Amino acid sequence: MTITDNGYLVLKNSYVESEERAPSFKKHIYYKLRKKLENDGLFIESDIKGLLKTKEDIPFEACSAAAAVIKNRATNGRTEWKLS
């Protein structure tokens, strides 16, 4: 992920968890966003079992939204993302 002037951008070919880790995520606000991105075909199969890849760059307004979509569970983006 990279930070832009408009928010956050998960880059093309980033790995994405394919399995739901927490059943309670279905009640979370970012679950609908994750499902929309899946239905729009923005995730493709990867060469690693249990992971998908992003088909293109995906913009997010919040780092927690990006983290929740990538991890396929509710999570705090401020603690998940590491800056290098």
Number of C-alpha atoms within 10 A of each C-alpha: 19 12 13 11 5 10 12 19 18 20 16 15 15 18 20 20 17 18 12 12 12 10 9 11 17 16 10 13 12 21 19 14 15 22 14 12 15 14 10 9 12 17 22 16 15 16 8 9 9 12 18 21 21 22 15 15 14 16 19 19 12 14 24 20 22 26 24 23 23 22 20 22 22 22 19 14 15 11 10 13 14 8 6 3
